[in-house]
Amino acid sequence: DGNLKIGDTNTSTVSFLKAWSELLDLEVTQNQGKFEVSFHRNGDKFDYYWCVGSKIHKSTDGNGDITNDQLRHLEGMRYLYFILKKRLEEHKES
């Protein structure tokens, strides 16, 4: 029907990354639009890991609407980038 489900509501619009996080939008732009997202279920919440080049950001979602989640830059966690990248590559191969 053209509607998207966001949390408990329906919408027919798509939000831009910049509206949620100008920092993440800038990093994605500087990385030629390339980024990867991975998640881990943590009880009734989802931890999302946004990988842009060698930079990683994390947000935790509990209601299905990531636009109201706080995005944190994970400074000094470069090893996590490689772990997530490896998992994504393994997933693509299977």
PyMOL Python script that loads the backbone (N, CA, C, O; Angstrom):
from pymol import cmd

cmd.read_pdbstr("""\
ATOM      1  N   ASP A   1       0.812  -1.201   0.000  1.00  0.00           N
ATOM      2  CA  ASP A   1       0.000   0.000   0.000  1.00  0.00           C
ATOM      3  C   ASP A   1       0.857   1.267   0.000  1.00  0.00           C
ATOM      4  O   ASP A   1       0.315   2.371   0.050  1.00  0.00           O
ATOM      5  N   GLY A   2       2.180   1.129  -0.055  1.00  0.00           N
ATOM      6  CA  GLY A   2       3.060   2.297  -0.093  1.00  0.00           C
ATOM      7  C   GLY A   2       3.447   2.824   1.269  1.00  0.00           C
ATOM      8  O   GLY A   2       4.232   3.769   1.354  1.00  0.00           O
ATOM      9  N   ASN A   3       2.925   2.246   2.341  1.00  0.00           N
ATOM     10  CA  ASN A   3       3.256   2.700   3.684  1.00  0.00           C
ATOM     11  C   ASN A   3       4.438   1.931   4.244  1.00  0.00           C
ATOM     12  O   ASN A   3       4.643   0.761   3.920  1.00  0.00           O
ATOM     13  N   LEU A   4       5.201   2.587   5.074  1.00  0.00           N
ATOM     14  CA  LEU A   4       6.321   1.982   5.778  1.00  0.00           C
ATOM     15  C   LEU A   4       5.970   1.880   7.250  1.00  0.00           C
ATOM     16  O   LEU A   4       5.311   2.766   7.794  1.00  0.00           O
ATOM     17  N   LYS A   5       6.395   0.829   7.889  1.00  0.00           N
ATOM     18  CA  LYS A   5       6.129   0.654   9.320  1.00  0.00           C
ATOM     19  C   LYS A   5       7.299   1.238  10.107  1.00  0.00           C
ATOM     20  O   LYS A   5       8.441   0.822   9.911  1.00  0.00           O
ATOM     21  N   ILE A   6       7.032   2.185  10.984  1.00  0.00           N
ATOM     22  CA  ILE A   6       8.034   2.760  11.874  1.00  0.00           C
ATOM     23  C   ILE A   6       7.476   2.668  13.282  1.00  0.00           C
ATOM     24  O   ILE A   6       6.524   3.363  13.638  1.00  0.00           O
ATOM     25  N   GLY A   7       8.091   1.793  14.082  1.00  0.00           N
ATOM     26  CA  GLY A   7       7.577   1.583  15.423  1.00  0.00           C
ATOM     27  C   GLY A   7       6.151   1.077  15.357  1.00  0.00           C
ATOM     28  O   GLY A   7       5.870   0.085  14.683  1.00  0.00           O
ATOM     29  N   ASP A   8       5.253   1.749  16.050  1.00  0.00           N
ATOM     30  CA  ASP A   8       3.848   1.364  16.064  1.00  0.00           C
ATOM     31  C   ASP A   8       3.017   2.153  15.066  1.00  0.00           C
ATOM     32  O   ASP A   8       1.793   2.025  15.042  1.00  0.00           O
ATOM     33  N   THR A   9       3.670   2.973  14.236  1.00  0.00           N
ATOM     34  CA  THR A   9       2.930   3.816  13.305  1.00  0.00           C
ATOM     35  C   THR A   9       3.308   3.496  11.868  1.00  0.00           C
ATOM     36  O   THR A   9       4.337   2.872  11.609  1.00  0.00           O
ATOM     37  N   ASN A  10       2.478   3.922  10.950  1.00  0.00           N
ATOM     38  CA  ASN A  10       2.757   3.789   9.521  1.00  0.00           C
ATOM     39  C   ASN A  10       3.085   5.163   8.957  1.00  0.00           C
ATOM     40  O   ASN A  10       2.559   6.175   9.421  1.00  0.00           O
ATOM     41  N   THR A  11       3.946   5.193   7.965  1.00  0.00           N
ATOM     42  CA  THR A  11       4.285   6.434   7.289  1.00  0.00           C
ATOM     43  C   THR A  11       4.465   6.146   5.810  1.00  0.00           C
ATOM     44  O   THR A  11       4.702   5.002   5.422  1.00  0.00           O
ATOM     45  N   SER A  12       4.358   7.152   5.003  1.00  0.00           N
ATOM     46  CA  SER A  12       4.592   6.975   3.570  1.00  0.00           C
ATOM     47  C   SER A  12       5.806   7.783   3.128  1.00  0.00           C
ATOM     48  O   SER A  12       6.051   7.939   1.932  1.00  0.00           O
ATOM     49  N   THR A  13       6.564   8.293   4.089  1.00  0.00           N
ATOM     50  CA  THR A  13       7.748   9.089   3.763  1.00  0.00           C
ATOM     51  C   THR A  13       9.012   8.356   4.202  1.00  0.00           C
ATOM     52  O   THR A  13       8.981   7.495   5.082  1.00  0.00           O
ATOM     53  N   VAL A  14      10.099   8.712   3.581  1.00  0.00           N
ATOM     54  CA  VAL A  14      11.409   8.165   3.929  1.00  0.00           C
ATOM     55  C   VAL A  14      12.251   9.299   4.473  1.00  0.00           C
ATOM     56  O   VAL A  14      12.289  10.376   3.879  1.00  0.00           O
ATOM     57  N   SER A  15      12.924   9.082   5.585  1.00  0.00           N
ATOM     58  CA  SER A  15      13.771  10.110   6.182  1.00  0.00           C
ATOM     59  C   SER A  15      15.174  10.036   5.593  1.00  0.00           C
ATOM     60  O   SER A  15      15.612   8.985   5.127  1.00  0.00           O
ATOM     61  N   PHE A  16      15.854  11.145   5.620  1.00  0.00           N
ATOM     62  CA  PHE A  16      17.236  11.201   5.188  1.00  0.00           C
ATOM     63  C   PHE A  16      18.156  10.966   6.375  1.00  0.00           C
ATOM     64  O   PHE A  16      17.830  11.325   7.507  1.00  0.00           O
ATOM     65  N   LEU A  17      19.293  10.367   6.111  1.00  0.00           N
ATOM     66  CA  LEU A  17      20.283  10.112   7.150  1.00  0.00           C
ATOM     67  C   LEU A  17      20.679  11.410   7.855  1.00  0.00           C
ATOM     68  O   LEU A  17      20.864  11.426   9.072  1.00  0.00           O
ATOM     69  N   LYS A  18      20.806  12.484   7.100  1.00  0.00           N
ATOM     70  CA  LYS A  18      21.219  13.773   7.656  1.00  0.00           C
ATOM     71  C   LYS A  18      20.239  14.282   8.713  1.00  0.00           C
ATOM     72  O   LYS A  18      20.641  14.959   9.659  1.00  0.00           O
ATOM     73  N   ALA A  19      18.960  13.958   8.553  1.00  0.00           N
ATOM     74  CA  ALA A  19      17.952  14.402   9.525  1.00  0.00           C
ATOM     75  C   ALA A  19      18.142  13.703  10.868  1.00  0.00           C
ATOM     76  O   ALA A  19      17.742  14.230  11.906  1.00  0.00           O
ATOM     77  N   TRP A  20      18.746  12.529  10.849  1.00  0.00           N
ATOM     78  CA  TRP A  20      18.965  11.768  12.083  1.00  0.00           C
ATOM     79  C   TRP A  20      20.322  12.073  12.690  1.00  0.00           C
ATOM     80  O   TRP A  20      20.430  12.304  13.895  1.00  0.00           O
ATOM     81  N   SER A  21      21.374  12.074  11.850  1.00  0.00           N
ATOM     82  CA  SER A  21      22.719  12.322  12.350  1.00  0.00           C
ATOM     83  C   SER A  21      23.552  13.012  11.274  1.00  0.00           C
ATOM     84  O   SER A  21      23.922  12.403  10.271  1.00  0.00           O
ATOM     85  N   GLU A  22      23.838  14.283  11.497  1.00  0.00           N
ATOM     86  CA  GLU A  22      24.657  15.022  10.538  1.00  0.00           C
ATOM     87  C   GLU A  22      26.075  14.458  10.483  1.00  0.00           C
ATOM     88  O   GLU A  22      26.693  14.440   9.418  1.00  0.00           O
ATOM     89  N   LEU A  23      26.595  13.996  11.625  1.00  0.00           N
ATOM     90  CA  LEU A  23      27.938  13.415  11.651  1.00  0.00           C
ATOM     91  C   LEU A  23      28.001  12.150  10.800  1.00  0.00           C
ATOM     92  O   LEU A  23      28.907  11.999   9.980  1.00  0.00           O
ATOM     93  N   LEU A  24      27.052  11.248  10.989  1.00  0.00           N
ATOM     94  CA  LEU A  24      27.036  10.007  10.215  1.00  0.00           C
ATOM     95  C   LEU A  24      26.837  10.315   8.734  1.00  0.00           C
ATOM     96  O   LEU A  24      27.477   9.696   7.884  1.00  0.00           O
ATOM     97  N   ASP A  25      25.966  11.254   8.418  1.00  0.00           N
ATOM     98  CA  ASP A  25      25.733  11.645   7.029  1.00  0.00           C
ATOM     99  C   ASP A  25      27.015  12.179   6.393  1.00  0.00           C
ATOM    100  O   ASP A  25      27.333  11.833   5.255  1.00  0.00           O
ATOM    101  N   LEU A  26      27.749  13.016   7.117  1.00  0.00           N
ATOM    102  CA  LEU A  26      28.999  13.575   6.602  1.00  0.00           C
ATOM    103  C   LEU A  26      30.030  12.475   6.354  1.00  0.00           C
ATOM    104  O   LEU A  26      30.703  12.469   5.323  1.00  0.00           O
ATOM    105  N   GLU A  27      30.149  11.548   7.299  1.00  0.00           N
ATOM    106  CA  GLU A  27      31.111  10.460   7.136  1.00  0.00           C
ATOM    107  C   GLU A  27      30.749   9.564   5.950  1.00  0.00           C
ATOM    108  O   GLU A  27      31.632   9.130   5.210  1.00  0.00           O
ATOM    109  N   VAL A  28      29.462   9.287   5.767  1.00  0.00           N
ATOM    110  CA  VAL A  28      29.032   8.473   4.627  1.00  0.00           C
ATOM    111  C   VAL A  28      29.323   9.214   3.322  1.00  0.00           C
ATOM    112  O   VAL A  28      29.782   8.606   2.356  1.00  0.00           O
ATOM    113  N   THR A  29      29.064  10.501   3.286  1.00  0.00           N
ATOM    114  CA  THR A  29      29.350  11.298   2.093  1.00  0.00           C
ATOM    115  C   THR A  29      30.840  11.282   1.778  1.00  0.00           C
ATOM    116  O   THR A  29      31.232  11.108   0.624  1.00  0.00           O
ATOM    117  N   GLN A  30      31.670  11.464   2.800  1.00  0.00           N
ATOM    118  CA  GLN A  30      33.121  11.464   2.607  1.00  0.00           C
ATOM    119  C   GLN A  30      33.645  10.088   2.213  1.00  0.00           C
ATOM    120  O   GLN A  30      34.742   9.979   1.665  1.00  0.00           O
ATOM    121  N   ASN A  31      32.886   9.053   2.481  1.00  0.00           N
ATOM    122  CA  ASN A  31      33.267   7.680   2.134  1.00  0.00           C
ATOM    123  C   ASN A  31      32.557   7.230   0.844  1.00  0.00           C
ATOM    124  O   ASN A  31      32.287   6.043   0.658  1.00  0.00           O
ATOM    125  N   GLN A  32      32.264   8.186  -0.034  1.00  0.00           N
ATOM    126  CA  GLN A  32      31.626   7.928  -1.320  1.00  0.00           C
ATOM    127  C   GLN A  32      30.288   7.186  -1.189  1.00  0.00           C
ATOM    128  O   GLN A  32      29.928   6.389  -2.055  1.00  0.00           O
ATOM    129  N   GLY A  33      29.568   7.450  -0.116  1.00  0.00           N
ATOM    130  CA  GLY A  33      28.243   6.856   0.073  1.00  0.00           C
ATOM    131  C   GLY A  33      28.263   5.408   0.527  1.00  0.00           C
ATOM    132  O   GLY A  33      27.222   4.753   0.553  1.00  0.00           O
ATOM    133  N   LYS A  34      29.420   4.907   0.880  1.00  0.00           N
ATOM    134  CA  LYS A  34      29.534   3.505   1.276  1.00  0.00           C
ATOM    135  C   LYS A  34      29.495   3.373   2.794  1.00  0.00           C
ATOM    136  O   LYS A  34      30.229   4.056   3.508  1.00  0.00           O
ATOM    137  N   PHE A  35      28.629   2.488   3.274  1.00  0.00           N
ATOM    138  CA  PHE A  35      28.567   2.156   4.695  1.00  0.00           C
ATOM    139  C   PHE A  35      27.898   0.805   4.850  1.00  0.00           C
ATOM    140  O   PHE A  35      27.214   0.326   3.945  1.00  0.00           O
ATOM    141  N   GLU A  36      28.102   0.201   6.003  1.00  0.00           N
ATOM    142  CA  GLU A  36      27.486  -1.087   6.303  1.00  0.00           C
ATOM    143  C   GLU A  36      26.833  -1.001   7.667  1.00  0.00           C
ATOM    144  O   GLU A  36      27.309  -0.291   8.553  1.00  0.00           O
ATOM    145  N   VAL A  37      25.744  -1.726   7.828  1.00  0.00           N
ATOM    146  CA  VAL A  37      25.032  -1.763   9.107  1.00  0.00           C
ATOM    147  C   VAL A  37      24.904  -3.213   9.537  1.00  0.00           C
ATOM    148  O   VAL A  37      24.533  -4.082   8.748  1.00  0.00           O
ATOM    149  N   SER A  38      25.216  -3.458  10.793  1.00  0.00           N
ATOM    150  CA  SER A  38      25.039  -4.779  11.371  1.00  0.00           C
ATOM    151  C   SER A  38      24.271  -4.599  12.673  1.00  0.00           C
ATOM    152  O   SER A  38      24.244  -3.501  13.230  1.00  0.00           O
ATOM    153  N   PHE A  39      23.652  -5.656  13.158  1.00  0.00           N
ATOM    154  CA  PHE A  39      22.922  -5.525  14.419  1.00  0.00           C
ATOM    155  C   PHE A  39      23.106  -6.772  15.264  1.00  0.00           C
ATOM    156  O   PHE A  39      23.474  -7.840  14.775  1.00  0.00           O
ATOM    157  N   HIS A  40      22.841  -6.600  16.530  1.00  0.00           N
ATOM    158  CA  HIS A  40      22.881  -7.694  17.492  1.00  0.00           C
ATOM    159  C   HIS A  40      21.647  -7.559  18.374  1.00  0.00           C
ATOM    160  O   HIS A  40      21.397  -6.493  18.936  1.00  0.00           O
ATOM    161  N   ARG A  41      20.889  -8.619  18.495  1.00  0.00           N
ATOM    162  CA  ARG A  41      19.708  -8.575  19.361  1.00  0.00           C
ATOM    163  C   ARG A  41      20.167  -8.684  20.811  1.00  0.00           C
ATOM    164  O   ARG A  41      20.943  -9.568  21.174  1.00  0.00           O
ATOM    165  N   ASN A  42      19.672  -7.768  21.619  1.00  0.00           N
ATOM    166  CA  ASN A  42      20.045  -7.683  23.022  1.00  0.00           C
ATOM    167  C   ASN A  42      18.747  -7.679  23.830  1.00  0.00           C
ATOM    168  O   ASN A  42      18.237  -6.619  24.193  1.00  0.00           O
ATOM    169  N   GLY A  43      18.221  -8.871  24.107  1.00  0.00           N
ATOM    170  CA  GLY A  43      16.929  -8.971  24.795  1.00  0.00           C
ATOM    171  C   GLY A  43      15.823  -8.493  23.872  1.00  0.00           C
ATOM    172  O   GLY A  43      15.639  -9.041  22.786  1.00  0.00           O
ATOM    173  N   ASP A  44      15.078  -7.464  24.300  1.00  0.00           N
ATOM    174  CA  ASP A  44      14.005  -6.934  23.463  1.00  0.00           C
ATOM    175  C   ASP A  44      14.459  -5.710  22.668  1.00  0.00           C
ATOM    176  O   ASP A  44      13.637  -5.013  22.074  1.00  0.00           O
ATOM    177  N   LYS A  45      15.765  -5.451  22.656  1.00  0.00           N
ATOM    178  CA  LYS A  45      16.314  -4.315  21.922  1.00  0.00           C
ATOM    179  C   LYS A  45      17.294  -4.803  20.874  1.00  0.00           C
ATOM    180  O   LYS A  45      17.742  -5.949  20.906  1.00  0.00           O
ATOM    181  N   PHE A  46      17.618  -3.921  19.949  1.00  0.00           N
ATOM    182  CA  PHE A  46      18.599  -4.212  18.916  1.00  0.00           C
ATOM    183  C   PHE A  46      19.717  -3.184  18.992  1.00  0.00           C
ATOM    184  O   PHE A  46      19.462  -1.980  19.017  1.00  0.00           O
ATOM    185  N   ASP A  47      20.957  -3.662  19.028  1.00  0.00           N
ATOM    186  CA  ASP A  47      22.117  -2.789  18.942  1.00  0.00           C
ATOM    187  C   ASP A  47      22.543  -2.748  17.481  1.00  0.00           C
ATOM    188  O   ASP A  47      22.876  -3.781  16.900  1.00  0.00           O
ATOM    189  N   TYR A  48      22.534  -1.573  16.893  1.00  0.00           N
ATOM    190  CA  TYR A  48      22.949  -1.392  15.502  1.00  0.00           C
ATOM    191  C   TYR A  48      24.355  -0.821  15.476  1.00  0.00           C
ATOM    192  O   TYR A  48      24.674   0.097  16.233  1.00  0.00           O
ATOM    193  N   TYR A  49      25.189  -1.361  14.610  1.00  0.00           N
ATOM    194  CA  TYR A  49      26.549  -0.890  14.425  1.00  0.00           C
ATOM    195  C   TYR A  49      26.668  -0.351  13.001  1.00  0.00           C
ATOM    196  O   TYR A  49      26.509  -1.093  12.032  1.00  0.00           O
ATOM    197  N   TRP A  50      26.945   0.929  12.886  1.00  0.00           N
ATOM    198  CA  TRP A  50      27.049   1.618  11.605  1.00  0.00           C
ATOM    199  C   TRP A  50      28.534   1.756  11.286  1.00  0.00           C
ATOM    200  O   TRP A  50      29.240   2.509  11.955  1.00  0.00           O
ATOM    201  N   CYS A  51      29.009   1.049  10.287  1.00  0.00           N
ATOM    202  CA  CYS A  51      30.419   1.051   9.906  1.00  0.00           C
ATOM    203  C   CYS A  51      30.598   1.910   8.662  1.00  0.00           C
ATOM    204  O   CYS A  51      30.015   1.640   7.612  1.00  0.00           O
ATOM    205  N   VAL A  52      31.411   2.944   8.798  1.00  0.00           N
ATOM    206  CA  VAL A  52      31.708   3.850   7.690  1.00  0.00           C
ATOM    207  C   VAL A  52      33.223   3.930   7.582  1.00  0.00           C
ATOM    208  O   VAL A  52      33.875   4.578   8.401  1.00  0.00           O
ATOM    209  N   GLY A  53      33.786   3.267   6.566  1.00  0.00           N
ATOM    210  CA  GLY A  53      35.239   3.180   6.499  1.00  0.00           C
ATOM    211  C   GLY A  53      35.733   2.451   7.737  1.00  0.00           C
ATOM    212  O   GLY A  53      35.319   1.322   8.000  1.00  0.00           O
ATOM    213  N   SER A  54      36.609   3.086   8.495  1.00  0.00           N
ATOM    214  CA  SER A  54      37.113   2.474   9.728  1.00  0.00           C
ATOM    215  C   SER A  54      36.452   3.062  10.967  1.00  0.00           C
ATOM    216  O   SER A  54      36.891   2.797  12.087  1.00  0.00           O
ATOM    217  N   LYS A  55      35.401   3.858  10.781  1.00  0.00           N
ATOM    218  CA  LYS A  55      34.694   4.471  11.909  1.00  0.00           C
ATOM    219  C   LYS A  55      33.437   3.673  12.211  1.00  0.00           C
ATOM    220  O   LYS A  55      32.776   3.156  11.311  1.00  0.00           O
ATOM    221  N   ILE A  56      33.123   3.586  13.496  1.00  0.00           N
ATOM    222  CA  ILE A  56      31.952   2.819  13.926  1.00  0.00           C
ATOM    223  C   ILE A  56      31.089   3.678  14.841  1.00  0.00           C
ATOM    224  O   ILE A  56      31.588   4.386  15.716  1.00  0.00           O
ATOM    225  N   HIS A  57      29.788   3.597  14.617  1.00  0.00           N
ATOM    226  CA  HIS A  57      28.808   4.249  15.479  1.00  0.00           C
ATOM    227  C   HIS A  57      27.842   3.169  15.947  1.00  0.00           C
ATOM    228  O   HIS A  57      27.637   2.165  15.266  1.00  0.00           O
ATOM    229  N   LYS A  58      27.260   3.388  17.103  1.00  0.00           N
ATOM    230  CA  LYS A  58      26.324   2.412  17.654  1.00  0.00           C
ATOM    231  C   LYS A  58      25.050   3.126  18.083  1.00  0.00           C
ATOM    232  O   LYS A  58      25.093   4.214  18.658  1.00  0.00           O
ATOM    233  N   SER A  59      23.923   2.498  17.795  1.00  0.00           N
ATOM    234  CA  SER A  59      22.645   2.974  18.310  1.00  0.00           C
ATOM    235  C   SER A  59      21.890   1.761  18.841  1.00  0.00           C
ATOM    236  O   SER A  59      22.071   0.643  18.357  1.00  0.00           O
ATOM    237  N   THR A  60      21.048   1.992  19.833  1.00  0.00           N
ATOM    238  CA  THR A  60      20.240   0.928  20.416  1.00  0.00           C
ATOM    239  C   THR A  60      18.778   1.275  20.217  1.00  0.00           C
ATOM    240  O   THR A  60      18.331   2.363  20.580  1.00  0.00           O
ATOM    241  N   ASP A  61      18.034   0.336  19.636  1.00  0.00           N
ATOM    242  CA  ASP A  61      16.629   0.574  19.321  1.00  0.00           C
ATOM    243  C   ASP A  61      15.752  -0.387  20.105  1.00  0.00           C
ATOM    244  O   ASP A  61      16.046  -1.578  20.207  1.00  0.00           O
ATOM    245  N   GLY A  62      14.681   0.145  20.654  1.00  0.00           N
ATOM    246  CA  GLY A  62      13.760  -0.703  21.399  1.00  0.00           C
ATOM    247  C   GLY A  62      12.325  -0.579  20.956  1.00  0.00           C
ATOM    248  O   GLY A  62      11.450  -1.269  21.479  1.00  0.00           O
ATOM    249  N   ASN A  63      12.062   0.317  19.972  1.00  0.00           N
ATOM    250  CA  ASN A  63      10.674   0.525  19.565  1.00  0.00           C
ATOM    251  C   ASN A  63      10.457   0.435  18.059  1.00  0.00           C
ATOM    252  O   ASN A  63       9.350   0.704  17.590  1.00  0.00           O
ATOM    253  N   GLY A  64      11.472   0.069  17.291  1.00  0.00           N
ATOM    254  CA  GLY A  64      11.317  -0.060  15.850  1.00  0.00           C
ATOM    255  C   GLY A  64      11.505   1.231  15.075  1.00  0.00           C
ATOM    256  O   GLY A  64      11.352   1.242  13.853  1.00  0.00           O
ATOM    257  N   ASP A  65      11.831   2.317  15.757  1.00  0.00           N
ATOM    258  CA  ASP A  65      12.032   3.615  15.104  1.00  0.00           C
ATOM    259  C   ASP A  65      13.429   4.107  15.435  1.00  0.00           C
ATOM    260  O   ASP A  65      13.651   4.667  16.508  1.00  0.00           O
ATOM    261  N   ILE A  66      14.378   3.905  14.523  1.00  0.00           N
ATOM    262  CA  ILE A  66      15.766   4.295  14.813  1.00  0.00           C
ATOM    263  C   ILE A  66      15.964   5.795  14.832  1.00  0.00           C
ATOM    264  O   ILE A  66      16.981   6.271  15.335  1.00  0.00           O
ATOM    265  N   THR A  67      15.013   6.558  14.295  1.00  0.00           N
ATOM    266  CA  THR A  67      15.196   8.005  14.235  1.00  0.00           C
ATOM    267  C   THR A  67      15.161   8.667  15.603  1.00  0.00           C
ATOM    268  O   THR A  67      15.595   9.811  15.739  1.00  0.00           O
ATOM    269  N   ASN A  68      14.659   7.980  16.616  1.00  0.00           N
ATOM    270  CA  ASN A  68      14.651   8.579  17.953  1.00  0.00           C
ATOM    271  C   ASN A  68      15.724   7.962  18.852  1.00  0.00           C
ATOM    272  O   ASN A  68      15.702   8.152  20.068  1.00  0.00           O
ATOM    273  N   ASP A  69      16.657   7.229  18.258  1.00  0.00           N
ATOM    274  CA  ASP A  69      17.744   6.613  19.020  1.00  0.00           C
ATOM    275  C   ASP A  69      18.967   7.525  19.024  1.00  0.00           C
ATOM    276  O   ASP A  69      19.209   8.267  18.072  1.00  0.00           O
ATOM    277  N   GLN A  70      19.730   7.456  20.110  1.00  0.00           N
ATOM    278  CA  GLN A  70      20.956   8.233  20.203  1.00  0.00           C
ATOM    279  C   GLN A  70      22.081   7.461  19.528  1.00  0.00           C
ATOM    280  O   GLN A  70      22.276   6.274  19.789  1.00  0.00           O
ATOM    281  N   LEU A  71      22.814   8.139  18.666  1.00  0.00           N
ATOM    282  CA  LEU A  71      23.935   7.531  17.964  1.00  0.00           C
ATOM    283  C   LEU A  71      25.216   7.875  18.704  1.00  0.00           C
ATOM    284  O   LEU A  71      25.479   9.042  18.994  1.00  0.00           O
ATOM    285  N   ARG A  72      26.016   6.853  19.013  1.00  0.00           N
ATOM    286  CA  ARG A  72      27.286   7.067  19.718  1.00  0.00           C
ATOM    287  C   ARG A  72      28.436   6.636  18.823  1.00  0.00           C
ATOM    288  O   ARG A  72      28.395   5.574  18.202  1.00  0.00           O
ATOM    289  N   HIS A  73      29.463   7.477  18.768  1.00  0.00           N
ATOM    290  CA  HIS A  73      30.680   7.122  18.043  1.00  0.00           C
ATOM    291  C   HIS A  73      31.525   6.252  18.968  1.00  0.00           C
ATOM    292  O   HIS A  73      31.795   6.636  20.106  1.00  0.00           O
ATOM    293  N   LEU A  74      31.939   5.094  18.489  1.00  0.00           N
ATOM    294  CA  LEU A  74      32.747   4.182  19.297  1.00  0.00           C
ATOM    295  C   LEU A  74      34.219   4.455  19.021  1.00  0.00           C
ATOM    296  O   LEU A  74      34.824   3.842  18.142  1.00  0.00           O
ATOM    297  N   GLU A  75      34.774   5.367  19.770  1.00  0.00           N
ATOM    298  CA  GLU A  75      36.167   5.761  19.618  1.00  0.00           C
ATOM    299  C   GLU A  75      37.069   4.653  20.127  1.00  0.00           C
ATOM    300  O   GLU A  75      36.804   4.054  21.169  1.00  0.00           O
ATOM    301  N   GLY A  76      38.122   4.388  19.400  1.00  0.00           N
ATOM    302  CA  GLY A  76      39.113   3.416  19.856  1.00  0.00           C
ATOM    303  C   GLY A  76      38.656   1.975  19.738  1.00  0.00           C
ATOM    304  O   GLY A  76      39.253   1.094  20.357  1.00  0.00           O
ATOM    305  N   MET A  77      37.620   1.709  18.965  1.00  0.00           N
ATOM    306  CA  MET A  77      37.134   0.337  18.848  1.00  0.00           C
ATOM    307  C   MET A  77      37.321  -0.174  17.419  1.00  0.00           C
ATOM    308  O   MET A  77      36.426  -0.803  16.856  1.00  0.00           O
ATOM    309  N   ARG A  78      38.482   0.101  16.844  1.00  0.00           N
ATOM    310  CA  ARG A  78      38.767  -0.292  15.473  1.00  0.00           C
ATOM    311  C   ARG A  78      38.662  -1.804  15.279  1.00  0.00           C
ATOM    312  O   ARG A  78      38.266  -2.270  14.210  1.00  0.00           O
ATOM    313  N   TYR A  79      39.017  -2.571  16.317  1.00  0.00           N
ATOM    314  CA  TYR A  79      38.943  -4.035  16.195  1.00  0.00           C
ATOM    315  C   TYR A  79      37.514  -4.499  15.933  1.00  0.00           C
ATOM    316  O   TYR A  79      37.305  -5.490  15.233  1.00  0.00           O
ATOM    317  N   LEU A  80      36.527  -3.791  16.491  1.00  0.00           N
ATOM    318  CA  LEU A  80      35.133  -4.151  16.275  1.00  0.00           C
ATOM    319  C   LEU A  80      34.777  -4.012  14.798  1.00  0.00           C
ATOM    320  O   LEU A  80      34.001  -4.803  14.263  1.00  0.00           O
ATOM    321  N   TYR A  81      35.341  -3.011  14.152  1.00  0.00           N
ATOM    322  CA  TYR A  81      35.110  -2.814  12.725  1.00  0.00           C
ATOM    323  C   TYR A  81      35.501  -4.071  11.949  1.00  0.00           C
ATOM    324  O   TYR A  81      34.747  -4.541  11.097  1.00  0.00           O
ATOM    325  N   PHE A  82      36.659  -4.602  12.243  1.00  0.00           N
ATOM    326  CA  PHE A  82      37.132  -5.770  11.513  1.00  0.00           C
ATOM    327  C   PHE A  82      36.291  -7.011  11.814  1.00  0.00           C
ATOM    328  O   PHE A  82      36.060  -7.834  10.928  1.00  0.00           O
ATOM    329  N   ILE A  83      35.841  -7.146  13.042  1.00  0.00           N
ATOM    330  CA  ILE A  83      34.968  -8.272  13.404  1.00  0.00           C
ATOM    331  C   ILE A  83      33.655  -8.181  12.628  1.00  0.00           C
ATOM    332  O   ILE A  83      33.209  -9.160  12.030  1.00  0.00           O
ATOM    333  N   LEU A  84      33.041  -6.996  12.641  1.00  0.00           N
ATOM    334  CA  LEU A  84      31.774  -6.810  11.940  1.00  0.00           C
ATOM    335  C   LEU A  84      31.950  -6.979  10.435  1.00  0.00           C
ATOM    336  O   LEU A  84      31.109  -7.589   9.773  1.00  0.00           O
ATOM    337  N   LYS A  85      33.035  -6.442   9.896  1.00  0.00           N
ATOM    338  CA  LYS A  85      33.290  -6.561   8.461  1.00  0.00           C
ATOM    339  C   LYS A  85      33.446  -8.020   8.063  1.00  0.00           C
ATOM    340  O   LYS A  85      32.938  -8.439   7.023  1.00  0.00           O
ATOM    341  N   LYS A  86      34.147  -8.796   8.887  1.00  0.00           N
ATOM    342  CA  LYS A  86      34.336 -10.213   8.598  1.00  0.00           C
ATOM    343  C   LYS A  86      32.987 -10.946   8.623  1.00  0.00           C
ATOM    344  O   LYS A  86      32.711 -11.768   7.749  1.00  0.00           O
ATOM    345  N   ARG A  87      32.155 -10.651   9.618  1.00  0.00           N
ATOM    346  CA  ARG A  87      30.841 -11.296   9.699  1.00  0.00           C
ATOM    347  C   ARG A  87      29.978 -10.951   8.498  1.00  0.00           C
ATOM    348  O   ARG A  87      29.273 -11.812   7.971  1.00  0.00           O
ATOM    349  N   LEU A  88      30.027  -9.699   8.059  1.00  0.00           N
ATOM    350  CA  LEU A  88      29.238  -9.293   6.901  1.00  0.00           C
ATOM    351  C   LEU A  88      29.733 -10.007   5.647  1.00  0.00           C
ATOM    352  O   LEU A  88      28.926 -10.434   4.821  1.00  0.00           O
ATOM    353  N   GLU A  89      31.034 -10.140   5.496  1.00  0.00           N
ATOM    354  CA  GLU A  89      31.588 -10.844   4.334  1.00  0.00           C
ATOM    355  C   GLU A  89      31.199 -12.311   4.352  1.00  0.00           C
ATOM    356  O   GLU A  89      30.880 -12.886   3.311  1.00  0.00           O
ATOM    357  N   GLU A  90      31.225 -12.920   5.536  1.00  0.00           N
ATOM    358  CA  GLU A  90      30.819 -14.336   5.645  1.00  0.00           C
ATOM    359  C   GLU A  90      29.345 -14.493   5.293  1.00  0.00           C
ATOM    360  O   GLU A  90      28.949 -15.461   4.642  1.00  0.00           O
ATOM    361  N   HIS A  91      28.540 -13.529   5.732  1.00  0.00           N
ATOM    362  CA  HIS A  91      27.099 -13.584   5.437  1.00  0.00           C
ATOM    363  C   HIS A  91      26.841 -13.456   3.939  1.00  0.00           C
ATOM    364  O   HIS A  91      25.965 -14.134   3.403  1.00  0.00           O
ATOM    365  N   LYS A  92      27.594 -12.597   3.263  1.00  0.00           N
ATOM    366  CA  LYS A  92      27.426 -12.396   1.822  1.00  0.00           C
ATOM    367  C   LYS A  92      27.789 -13.670   1.058  1.00  0.00           C
ATOM    368  O   LYS A  92      27.195 -13.964   0.020  1.00  0.00           O
ATOM    369  N   GLU A  93      28.763 -14.426   1.568  1.00  0.00           N
ATOM    370  CA  GLU A  93      29.212 -15.636   0.905  1.00  0.00           C
ATOM    371  C   GLU A  93      28.212 -16.776   1.047  1.00  0.00           C
ATOM    372  O   GLU A  93      28.147 -17.653   0.186  1.00  0.00           O
ATOM    373  N   SER A  94      27.439 -16.771   2.114  1.00  0.00           N
ATOM    374  CA  SER A  94      26.500 -17.883   2.351  1.00  0.00           C
ATOM    375  C   SER A  94      25.169 -17.670   1.687  1.00  0.00           C
ATOM    376  O   SER A  94      24.282 -18.516   1.797  1.00  0.00           O
TER     377      SER A  94
END
""", "prot")
cmd.dss("prot")
cmd.show_as("cartoon", "prot")
cmd.util.cbc("prot")
cmd.orient("prot")
